Amino acid sequence: MASFDIVSKIDVQTLDNAVNSAKREIETRYDFRGSNSTIDLDKKSMVIHITTEDDMRMDSIEKVIIGRFVKQKLDPSALDFGKEQYAAGKNIKKDILVKQGIDKESAKKIVKTIKDLKLKVQPSIMDDQVRVNGKKIDDLQACIAALRTADVGIPLQFVNMK
């Protein structure tokens, strides 16, 4: 019986490289000269902390982070920007959550997408991943190809092909 796992993970080192290069870009840009803008990554909770002076600079920093994600070949859909801006004196702070793992709603959407394909495969939800079993490797490869084009809202990786 052949199988593979569907996961949603981001390499911490690549994420750290993207955040550090975004920091360097913000420090060298002319429109950020003399500003108190900072970008920090908390590796344990997978949160990017941004502090700056106004909304325009906050939007620019977000665009720089997205650009650096793309250059590092990370999927920007793993970022949860939210609306959590709060003031601290003259500065604005924002926390961007980096999504890891597949939540229950996304897993159900993935399973429904697989079942709609009418292939002879059996998906099952296991904690923060989805395992797909099937007799033929061709069916599994067709399933992977269909999931690459489907929009489930999170970046997917396909691992442990056996």
Secondary structure, DSSP 4 states (H G I P E B T S, - for coil): -EEEEEE----HHHHHHHHHHHHHHHHH-GGGTT---EEEEETTTTEEEEEESSHHHHHHHHHHHHHHHHHTT--GGGEE--S-EEEETTEEEEEEEEP-S--HHHHHHHHHHHHHTT-SEEEEEETTEEEEEES-HHHHHHHHHHHHHS--SS--EEE---
